[in-house]
Amino acid sequence: MDTASALDENTPEISDAQLQTLFAAIEHDGYCCVPDFLAPASLVTMQEFVESSVRASRNEYVAFKGSEAVKGSGLDQLAYSTRFQSIFSRLYVASCNKPAPAVEFYQILRCLTGKGMMQHSLNFHYDSYLLTALIPIVIPTAGRAGDLLLVPNTRPVRETYARNLVDKVMVDKIRQGSLKNRAARNPLSFTRIKMVPGNLYLFWGYRTIHANEPCDPNTVRATALYHYFDPHADSRLKARLGRRAHVNEVEPSVVR
């Protein structure tokens, strides 16, 4: 078995018909879900990695960026699965009606727990990348579970980085208070994703305002994220401002 086949062995194959159903759901509902995307054995391996990492951090928030940082967890291998990559490239074609760029991920694993949990919750933002995939690894089964809140598809892909930056500053600095107040007073006004470990959730992270709710500090909420395609990667303004080119799930101040 060659390397590509080995990486695909535990990755479900999504047919073109299924892909069109997923695309329609993202457009209509703001997100789509592939239930039981991870094989049970793969999920257990990832959960063991999370458990070990949280223990090493003394039960405080910890995050990993890039496939090398999660080497041996199975999340690193998933990033190189051609079946997994195909989901992103075909969704790009369906959305943009042009050939997809090579699939290169900005990959994150976030383990939310402990005293600093609130610092990493309810931080509403747009992603820098067009498409976001979220795979829950560990989700609390009691108390607050850290549900994902979405305001779906509220903007198009901007033609310029400058216009994108205005959008992001508006959410990060100006609308942040009202969004947090809305989450407290009227949480049902958001599209809410109650996540199940091993499922795959996809949404237009660039176009969608989103944040995670808190979980209880004595529990663990661990999610793997794969971000694909930065529309402004080649922006001269972005390079001139010297800003980093990546964004994580809920910390909008990190990157533009």
Sequence and secondary structure as in RCSB ss.txt:
>XXXX:A:sequence
MDTASALDENTPEISDAQLQTLFAAIEHDGYCCVPDFLAPASLVTMQEFVESSVRASRNEYVAFKGSEAVKGSGL
DQLAYSTRFQSIFSRLYVASCNKPAPAVEFYQILRCLTGKGMMQHSLNFHYDSYLLTALIPIVIPTAGRAGDLLL
VPNTRPVRETYARNLVDKVMVDKIRQGSLKNRAARNPLSFTRIKMVPGNLYLFWGYRTIHANEPCDPNTVRATAL
YHYFDPHADSRLKARLGRRAHVNEVEPSVVR
>XXXX:A:secstr
  HHHHHHTTS    HHHHHHHHHHHHHHS EEETT S HHHHHHHHHHHHHHHHHTTSS EEEESTGGGTTSSH
HHHTT HHHHHHHHHHHHHHHSS      EEEEEEEE SGGGGGGSS  B  SSSEEEEEEEE  SSS B  EEE
ETT S   SSHHHHHHHHHIIIIISHHHHHHHHHH GGGSEEE   TT EEEE TTT EEEE  B TTS EEEEE
EEE  TTTT HHHHHHT  S   SS TTS  
